[in-house]
Amino acid sequence: MHVTVREVCISSESETSYFLRVEWRGRDLGSGFLLLLTDGQNAWRGEVSEDAVREEAEELEMQTDRYIQDLQQALTGTGPSTDYSFTLTHNPGPMANMTLAYEKVQRDISFCLGSVLLGKIPEPVEEVRALLTHGLERGTALQNHNHLLKEENHRLKQELQHINAELKRFVSGKETLESELYSRFTLVLNEKKAKIRSLQKNLTHLQETREEGESSSPGKGTKKTTGQTREEDEYEASTDDEQLQPASIEPTQGHLHHPMLQEGHKDHQGHQPPEPLPVHPAAIQKARSVQVHQSWDRETEKQLLSQGHQTVKQPPLTLSGYCQHTVNDTDSTPATLIMGIDGK
């Protein structure tokens, strides 16, 4: 059971102090409640049922929850005292009953939240004693709660002081760390800038070197081309002997002749050239298509191979030397071709 005690001011009896005790079961006053009013000498008791609370809310055209909230603030004193007022009316008769009305005041306009009929208690001493006992118990409980709150407040103050000290230490450490990190960052940044400048300088130097190399490379290529042309001209130049005695291949009675094979002609070492060998007519016919060049190159070899010769062997060439080339044919005997070549 919930019990509250508060002092109420009766507007018609401002010189007398009244105390109102409210008892209820349940979550709030919506389930009904008991009232006890006393001035210290006399006591009056009354009861309000759950149905009466609901009827009052319907009569005022208010929501039940809203009405119960205003009712609880008025009777238990949880709301501002200026917003609620009480009126006590004495009923005539031998029972000496009274009616307690409670009103809500808004902007100088008041409306009645409800009223309860109070009956006088024949022996009010026990009720007053119970009221005083409840007041003392309530005061002791509040005092203990206040003591606990003070201890908790003291503990929170100590924690706050400790937190402030730790916070100051953290702030100081943070500032020191920021200063150290900034100095390190400055050093690293300067090193990176110096490295970047060095790399940019090296890159510029490499680009300039490359541009100079590209600008000088066409002249070198021209010199090289001129030198190669000069070597090719020297290599392809014919000797006086070749101009005076051009090589020829003449079929004469089945033999292969050359000016160097003429009787009485000797090579540069003084040796007599070998006698011409008989040549198969088919080989002579194929040999006519062979052109004798100043040097024996791969083009001549390709031509001989494309004309049906199986193998063409090329011995080393010497100035005014002789070379023998054996021409094999599928349908003829091997023939020996002897030529004199002036060149390399």
C-alpha positions in Angstrom: 0.0 0.0 0.0 1.2 3.5 -0.9 0.8 6.3 1.7 1.5 10.0 1.4 1.0 12.8 3.8 0.8 16.5 3.0 -0.3 19.8 4.5 -3.3 21.4 2.9 -4.5 25.0 3.2 -8.3 25.5 3.5 -9.2 28.7 1.9 -12.1 29.3 4.4 -10.0 28.5 7.4 -6.6 30.0 6.6 -5.6 30.1 10.3 -6.0 26.4 10.9 -3.5 23.8 9.5 -4.8 20.6 8.2 -2.9 17.4 7.2 -4.2 15.0 4.6 -3.1 11.4 4.4 -3.8 9.5 1.2 -3.7 5.6 1.0 -4.2 3.6 -2.2 -3.5 0.2 -3.6 -2.4 -0.5 -7.2 -0.5 1.6 -9.6 -2.2 4.9 -9.1 -5.3 6.5 -7.7 -7.4 5.2 -10.5 -8.1 2.0 -8.4 -9.6 4.0 -5.6 -8.1 5.6 -2.4 -8.7 6.4 1.3 -8.5 10.0 2.8 -7.7 11.0 6.4 -8.0 14.7 7.3 -6.9 16.0 10.7 -6.2 19.3 12.5 -4.3 17.6 15.4 -7.4 17.4 17.6 -10.1 15.9 15.4 -10.0 13.5 12.4 -12.3 12.8 9.5 -12.1 9.8 7.2 -13.5 9.2 3.7 -13.2 6.8 0.7 -13.4 7.2 -3.1 -14.0 4.1 -5.2 -12.7 3.3 -8.7 -16.2 3.8 -10.2 -16.4 7.3 -8.6 -13.1 8.2 -10.2 -14.2 7.1 -13.6 -17.6 8.9 -13.3 -15.8 12.2 -12.3 -13.5 11.9 -15.4 -16.6 11.3 -17.7 -18.4 14.2 -16.1 -15.5 16.6 -16.7 -15.1 15.1 -20.3 -11.4 14.4 -19.6 -9.4 11.4 -20.5 -9.1 9.0 -17.6 -5.3 9.0 -17.5 -5.2 12.8 -17.6 -7.8 13.1 -14.8 -5.9 10.6 -12.6 -2.6 12.5 -13.1 -4.2 15.8 -12.0 -6.0 14.1 -9.1 -2.7 12.5 -7.8 -0.8 15.8 -8.1 -3.6 17.6 -6.1 -3.9 15.1 -3.3 -0.3 13.9 -2.8 1.3 17.3 -3.3 3.6 16.3 -6.2 2.3 19.2 -8.2 2.7 23.0 -7.6 0.7 24.1 -4.6 -0.6 27.2 -6.4 -2.3 25.1 -9.1 -4.6 23.4 -6.7 -7.0 24.6 -3.9 -9.1 22.8 -1.2 -12.5 23.7 0.2 -14.0 22.2 3.4 -17.7 22.4 3.9 -19.4 21.4 7.3 -22.6 19.5 6.8 -25.4 20.1 9.3 -26.6 17.1 11.4 -25.7 15.0 14.4 -22.9 13.1 12.6 -20.8 16.3 12.1 -19.8 15.2 8.6 -17.8 17.4 6.2 -17.2 17.6 2.5 -13.7 18.1 1.1 -13.6 19.5 -2.4 -10.4 19.8 -4.5 -10.1 22.1 -7.4 -7.6 23.0 -10.2 -6.7 26.6 -10.9 -5.6 27.7 -14.3 -5.3 31.4 -15.2 -7.6 32.6 -12.4 -10.2 30.1 -13.4 -10.8 27.0 -11.2 -12.8 23.9 -11.8 -13.6 21.1 -9.4 -11.7 17.9 -9.8 -13.9 16.1 -7.3 -15.2 15.9 -3.7 -15.4 13.3 -1.0 -17.6 13.0 2.1 -15.6 12.8 5.3 -17.0 11.2 8.5 -15.8 12.2 11.9 -13.8 9.6 13.9 -14.9 9.2 17.5 -11.4 8.6 18.9 -8.9 10.5 16.7 -5.9 10.0 19.0 -4.9 6.7 17.4 -5.2 8.1 14.0 -3.2 11.2 14.9 -0.6 8.9 16.5 -0.4 6.8 13.4 -0.1 9.9 11.3 2.8 11.1 13.4 4.5 7.7 13.4 4.2 7.6 9.6 5.7 11.2 9.4 8.6 10.1 11.6 9.3 7.0 9.6 9.0 8.9 6.4 11.4 11.5 7.7 13.9 8.9 8.9 13.8 7.1 5.5 14.3 10.4 3.7 17.2 11.2 6.0 18.9 7.9 5.3 18.3 8.4 1.6 19.8 11.8 1.9 22.8 10.4 3.7 23.3 7.9 0.9 23.0 10.6 -1.6 25.6 12.6 0.2 28.0 9.7 0.2 27.4 9.1 -3.5 27.9 12.7 -4.2 31.2 12.7 -2.3 32.3 9.6 -4.2 31.4 11.3 -7.5 33.3 14.4 -6.5 36.4 12.3 -5.8 36.0 10.5 -9.1 35.5 13.9 -10.9 38.7 15.2 -9.3 40.6 12.1 -10.4 39.2 12.3 -13.9 40.1 16.0 -14.1 43.7 15.2 -13.0 43.9 12.4 -15.5 42.5 14.6 -18.2 45.0 17.3 -17.5 47.8 14.7 -17.6 46.5 13.3 -20.9 46.2 16.8 -22.4 49.8 17.6 -21.4 51.0 14.3 -22.8 49.0 14.9 -26.0 50.6 18.3 -26.4 54.1 16.9 -25.8 53.4 14.1 -28.3 52.1 16.5 -30.9 55.1 18.7 -30.6 57.5 15.7 -30.9 55.5 14.3 -33.9 55.5 17.7 -35.5 59.3 18.0 -35.2 59.7 14.5 -36.6 57.3 15.2 -39.4 59.2 18.4 -40.2 62.4 16.4 -40.5 60.9 13.7 -42.6 59.2 16.2 -44.8 62.4 18.1 -45.4 64.2 14.8 -46.3 61.4 13.9 -48.7 61.5 17.3 -50.3 65.3 17.1 -50.7 64.9 13.6 -52.2 62.2 14.8 -54.6 64.4 17.7 -55.7 67.3 15.3 -56.3 65.1 13.0 -58.3 63.7 15.8 -60.3 67.3 17.1 -61.0 68.4 13.6 -62.1 65.3 13.2 -64.3 66.0 16.6 -65.9 69.6 15.6 -66.5 68.6 12.3 -68.1 66.1 14.0 -70.3 68.7 16.6 -71.5 71.2 13.7 -72.1 68.6 11.8 -74.1 67.7 14.9 -76.1 71.3 15.5 -76.9 71.8 11.9 -77.9 68.7 12.0 -80.2 70.0 15.2 -81.8 73.4 13.7 -82.5 72.2 10.3 -83.6 71.2 11.3 -87.2 74.8 12.5 -88.0 76.2 9.2 -86.8 73.8 7.2 -88.8 74.8 9.2 -91.9 78.4 8.6 -91.3 77.8 5.0 -90.8 75.7 4.7 -94.0 78.5 6.5 -95.9 81.1 4.2 -94.6 79.0 1.1 -95.4 78.5 2.5 -98.9 82.2 3.0 -99.3 82.9 -0.5 -98.2 80.3 -1.9 -100.5 81.8 0.1 -103.4 85.2 -1.1 -102.6 83.9 -4.7 -102.3 81.9 -4.6 -105.5 84.7 -2.8 -107.5 86.1 -5.0 -110.3 89.9 -5.5 -110.9 91.7 -4.7 -114.1 92.1 -8.4 -114.9 88.3 -9.0 -114.6 87.6 -6.0 -116.8 90.2 -7.2 -119.4 89.2 -10.9 -119.1 85.6 -11.3 -118.2 84.7 -14.8 -117.1 82.7 -16.9 -119.6 81.5 -20.4 -119.7 81.7 -21.8 -123.3 80.8 -25.3 -124.2 83.4 -26.7 -126.5 83.2 -30.2 -127.6 81.8 -31.3 -124.3 84.4 -29.4 -122.2 84.1 -26.4 -119.9 86.7 -23.6 -120.8 87.8 -20.4 -119.0 90.4 -17.9 -120.0 92.5 -19.0 -116.9 92.5 -22.5 -118.3 94.3 -21.5 -121.5 97.5 -23.3 -122.3 100.5 -21.6 -120.7 98.5 -19.7 -118.1 99.5 -20.2 -114.5 98.0 -19.2 -111.2 99.5 -16.7 -108.8 101.6 -19.4 -107.2 103.1 -20.5 -110.5 101.2 -23.8 -110.8 99.8 -25.2 -114.0 96.0 -25.4 -113.8 94.5 -28.9 -114.2 93.3 -30.2 -117.4 89.7 -29.7 -118.2 87.5 -32.7 -117.5 84.8 -33.9 -119.8 81.4 -32.6 -118.8 78.0 -34.2 -119.3 76.0 -32.2 -121.9 73.1 -31.8 -119.4 75.5 -30.3 -116.8 76.9 -27.9 -119.5 73.3 -26.9 -120.4 72.6 -26.1 -116.7 75.9 -24.4 -116.2 75.0 -21.9 -118.9 72.3 -20.5 -116.7 74.8 -19.7 -113.9 76.1 -16.2 -113.8 79.6 -15.8 -112.4 79.8 -12.9 -110.0 82.7 -11.1 -108.4 82.1 -12.9 -105.1 80.4 -16.1 -104.3 77.4 -15.2 -102.1 74.3 -17.0 -100.9 72.2 -15.7 -103.8 74.3 -17.7 -106.2 73.9 -20.7 -104.0 70.1 -20.3 -103.8 70.0 -20.0 -107.7 71.9 -23.2 -108.2 69.7 -25.0 -105.7 66.5 -23.7 -107.3 67.8 -24.9 -110.8 68.0 -28.5 -109.7 71.5 -28.9 -108.2 71.5 -31.0 -105.1 74.7 -29.7 -103.4 76.8 -26.7 -103.9 80.0 -26.5 -101.9 81.8 -23.2 -101.6 85.4 -23.3 -100.7 87.3 -20.3 -99.4 87.9 -17.6 -102.1 91.3 -16.0 -102.6 92.6 -13.3 -104.9 93.2 -14.7 -108.3 92.6 -18.2 -107.0 90.7 -21.2 -108.3 87.7 -22.8 -106.8 86.1 -26.0 -107.9 82.4 -26.6 -107.6 80.9 -29.9 -108.1 77.5 -29.9 -109.7 75.5 -33.1 -109.2 72.6 -33.9 -111.4 70.1 -36.6 -110.9 70.5 -37.9 -114.5 74.1 -37.2 -115.2 77.6 -37.8 -113.9 79.3 -35.3 -111.6 81.0 -32.4 -113.5 83.8 -30.2 -112.2 83.5 -26.5 -112.9 86.8 -24.6 -112.5 86.8 -20.8 -112.4 89.3 -18.1 -111.6 87.9 -15.4 -109.4 89.6 -12.1 -108.4 88.1 -11.0 -105.2 87.6 -11.9 -101.6 
